[in-house]
Amino acid sequence: NSSFSIFGINILLTEEGIKNWREVIGAINAFLHICKGDISGEAAALKEWERLFHEQKQLEQMKFKFSEKVDSESLVTDACASLLFDEDMRTVLSLSSTYGDFNPASFREFLACFDIRKVRVSVMTKLEEVEAGLESTASGTCSSQLGEKREGRTVKMTQKREEWFDATYSERALVEEEYTYWESDHF
């Protein structure tokens, strides 16, 4: 399913940031590449990730221990969701705040999944300049914030209307030039 994800990054950008959304994605990809490289063989880097894991684990334990009272509907909903992952009724209320042990092999496998070619990008804006850079024109020219115009290439855009809020939106596949740019040493 192309809508499934286990990890997401949401970033609020200024108007200038939205106009340069491709640069932002490139910078994120470069950072994830650094993170992946950090654990490739260096024991010290892996120890730092383990330290951060245990720090987060302690924060979650404190958050659970000192959490405020929640309404019963939220409590039941969260408990039912937790039961999908753990059938132990003794831990069902604390499951969202419970961390296991740090597993270096699993962590390496997790980081290996970060691949720019497996990304789904959503750019939400009312800025017409950015929208123009995302859409293809009738002549088959696609304006790109990569600093070039790709003549003769039609980037398939689909104009759609959301049924509940009557909002219009466009959708297109990422193109090879974008992947190549993000994978470059530019960042």
C-alpha positions in Angstrom: 0.0 0.0 0.0 1.6 3.3 -1.1 -0.1 5.2 1.8 1.5 3.1 4.5 4.3 4.6 6.5 6.0 4.0 9.8 8.0 7.2 10.0 7.2 10.7 9.0 8.7 14.1 9.1 6.5 17.2 9.1 8.1 20.6 8.7 6.4 24.0 8.8 8.2 26.3 6.4 8.1 30.1 5.7 7.1 31.3 2.3 10.7 31.3 1.3 11.1 27.7 2.6 8.1 26.5 0.6 9.5 28.1 -2.5 12.7 26.0 -1.9 11.0 22.8 -0.8 13.3 20.7 -2.9 16.3 22.1 -1.1 14.7 21.2 2.2 14.2 17.6 1.2 17.8 17.5 0.0 19.1 18.7 3.3 16.9 16.2 5.2 18.2 13.4 3.0 21.8 14.5 3.5 21.3 14.5 7.3 19.8 11.0 7.2 22.7 9.9 5.1 25.1 11.2 7.8 23.1 9.3 10.5 23.3 6.1 8.4 27.0 6.6 7.9 27.6 7.3 11.6 26.7 3.7 12.6 28.3 1.8 9.7 31.2 0.6 11.8 32.0 3.1 14.5 31.3 1.7 18.0 31.4 5.2 19.5 28.7 6.5 17.2 26.5 3.5 18.0 27.0 4.1 21.7 25.8 7.7 21.3 22.6 6.4 19.6 22.2 4.0 22.4 22.6 6.8 25.0 19.9 8.8 23.1 17.6 5.8 23.1 17.9 5.4 26.9 17.4 9.1 27.4 14.2 9.0 25.4 13.2 5.8 27.3 13.6 7.6 30.6 11.6 10.6 29.4 8.7 8.4 28.3 8.7 6.6 31.6 8.5 9.9 33.5 5.8 11.2 31.1 3.7 8.1 31.9 4.4 8.2 35.6 3.4 11.8 36.0 0.8 12.0 33.3 -2.4 14.0 33.8 -5.7 12.3 34.0 -7.2 11.7 30.5 -10.9 11.4 29.6 -12.3 7.9 29.5 -12.9 7.9 25.8 -9.3 8.6 25.0 -8.2 6.0 27.6 -10.3 3.3 26.0 -9.3 4.2 22.5 -5.6 4.1 23.3 -6.0 0.9 25.3 -7.7 -0.8 22.4 -5.0 0.4 20.0 -2.3 -1.0 22.4 -4.0 -4.4 22.4 -3.2 -4.7 18.7 0.5 -4.9 19.7 0.4 -6.5 23.1 -2.1 -8.8 24.7 -0.7 -8.4 28.2 -3.4 -6.5 30.1 -0.9 -5.5 32.8 1.0 -3.3 30.3 -1.8 -2.1 28.0 -2.0 1.3 29.6 1.7 2.0 29.5 2.5 0.4 26.2 2.8 3.7 24.3 5.4 4.8 26.8 7.2 1.5 27.2 10.6 1.0 25.4 12.3 -2.3 25.2 16.0 -2.8 25.0 18.3 -1.1 22.5 19.1 -3.6 19.7 22.0 -2.4 17.5 21.2 -4.8 14.7 17.6 -3.7 14.6 18.6 -0.1 14.7 21.0 -0.5 11.7 18.2 -2.3 9.8 15.8 0.6 10.7 18.2 3.3 9.4 18.9 1.3 6.3 15.2 1.7 5.3 15.7 5.5 4.9 16.0 5.8 1.2 15.1 8.9 -0.8 13.5 6.7 -3.5 11.0 5.4 -1.0 9.8 8.8 0.1 6.3 10.3 -0.3 6.4 14.1 -0.4 3.5 16.4 0.3 3.8 20.1 -0.3 0.8 22.0 1.0 0.6 25.7 0.1 -1.6 28.4 -1.3 1.4 30.1 -2.9 0.8 30.2 -6.7 4.5 30.5 -7.5 5.2 27.1 -5.9 2.2 25.5 -7.4 3.4 26.7 -10.9 6.7 25.0 -10.2 4.9 21.7 -9.4 2.6 21.7 -12.4 3.4 20.8 -16.0 2.2 23.2 -18.7 0.3 22.4 -21.8 3.4 22.8 -23.9 5.1 20.0 -22.0 7.6 22.2 -20.2 8.0 21.7 -16.5 9.4 24.6 -14.5 11.7 23.2 -11.8 13.3 24.7 -8.8 16.3 22.7 -9.6 17.3 25.7 -11.8 16.3 24.3 -15.1 13.4 23.8 -17.5 12.9 20.4 -18.9 11.7 20.8 -22.5 9.7 18.0 -24.0 9.0 16.3 -20.7 5.5 16.2 -19.4 5.3 15.7 -15.7 1.9 14.1 -15.2 -0.2 16.2 -12.9 -3.7 15.2 -11.8 -6.0 18.0 -10.8 -8.4 16.6 -8.1 -11.1 18.0 -5.9 -11.4 16.7 -2.3 -15.0 15.6 -1.7 -15.6 16.7 1.9 -14.0 20.2 1.9 -14.3 20.9 -1.8 -10.6 21.8 -1.9 -8.6 21.4 -5.1 -5.2 19.8 -5.2 -2.7 18.4 -7.6 -0.8 15.2 -7.5 2.2 13.9 -9.5 5.0 11.4 -9.3 8.5 12.5 -8.4 10.8 12.5 -11.4 14.3 11.0 -11.8 15.9 14.4 -12.0 14.6 15.1 -8.5 16.0 11.9 -7.0 19.3 12.4 -8.7 19.5 16.0 -7.3 18.7 14.8 -3.8 21.3 12.1 -4.0 24.0 14.4 -5.3 26.8 15.9 -3.2 25.2 19.3 -3.6 24.1 19.2 0.0 
